[in-house]
Amino acid sequence: MSRRNAGSADPAGAAPLFAALGDATWLALLDRLGVGGPQSITRLTAGSAVTRQAITKHLHILAGAGLVHDARRGRERIWALDTERLDEARRSLDQIAQHWDAALERLKSFVEE
């Protein structure tokens, strides 16, 4: 996936991002990384009924959506949240909200005439 200009948002290009944010398991992983910072798979699976293999698969999907990245530290792979991609989601949602605000303003003007 290519990085887009930081000042503009591409809602169509953000589809994989929003799909990842729509899955409860993936969202829970993102939350754990957001609250706890970078973590190993061992830490991410602690207290969970999900296997290490399943967590690894989920993390690879999230990495494909640009939401997380990993780095090798010794024998472990440490996963971290990619906040730039979340900022892109926020820009996409802001852009959509601006379009809706403008449409509602036009409707209001039309109705009041």
N, C-alpha and C positions, 0 to 999 in steps of 0.2 A: 504494500500500500504506500502510496506516495504521500508525503506531507504537503498540506495545502498552506496557502498564505495565511499567516496568523490573524490577519484582519478580516478575512472572509470565511464564510462557512459554506459547506457543500452538503445540504441535507441528503441528497441521494447517495453521496459517498459515505455518509455516516450510517447507512442502513446496517452494516454488520455490527457496528458499535451499539446501536439501539437494540438489535436482536440479542446481543450478549447481555445488555442491561435488563432485558426482559425475562431472563431465565433465573429462577430463584436460587439455584445452586451456584451459578456463576456470580450472581449479585452478592451472595453470602461470602464467597471467596474474595471478591473485591472489597467488601466491607472489612473482612479480617485483615487484609493487606493495608487498607486505609487506616484502620485503628491501630493495628499492631506493628505497622512498618514492614520492611522486607523480612521474609520468613522462608524457612526451608519447608519442604514437603512434610517432613516429620512434624514440625510445629503446626502446619496447616491442617493436618489430619488428626491432631490430638483432640480428643473429646468428640470426635465425629464418627458416624457410622459408615462414612464413605472411605473406601480403600485408597491406599497410596496411588495405585495404578489409575483409579478413577480421577483422583485429584490431579494427577499429572496430565491426563487427557484433557480435563477441563481447563487447566492452565495453558496448555498448548492452543486450545481454541481461543481463549482470551488473549493470548499473545498474537494470534492471527488477526484479531480484531484491533490490535494495537493498544490494548488496555493494560497489559503487564509485560514485563521483560525479566529475563533471568541472567544470572551471572554465576559462574562456578567459583565456589570458595572451598578450597581443599577438596574433599570428597563429596561435598554437598552442592546442590544447586539452589541458590537463593532467588526467590521471586519477589518482585516489587511492582507496585502500582505505577502506571504511566499517566501522570496527571495531565500531561499535554493533550492526550486523547480525550480526557474528560472535559477539558476546557473547550475542545473542539465541539463536543456534544452540547455544551452550554451555549456556544455561539450559534449552533444550528437551531436550538430551541428558541433562542432570543430572536433569530431571524424569522422563524415561523410565527412567533408571538407578534412581531412587528407587522407582518403581513395581515394577521388577524385583526390587530388593532386598527390598521388602515381600512380594512374591509368593513369593520363595524362602524367606523367613523363615517364612511361613505353611506352605509345603510342608514345611520342616524340622520345624516343630512338629507337623504332622499325622503325619509319618512316625515321629517319636520317641514318639508317644503309644501 
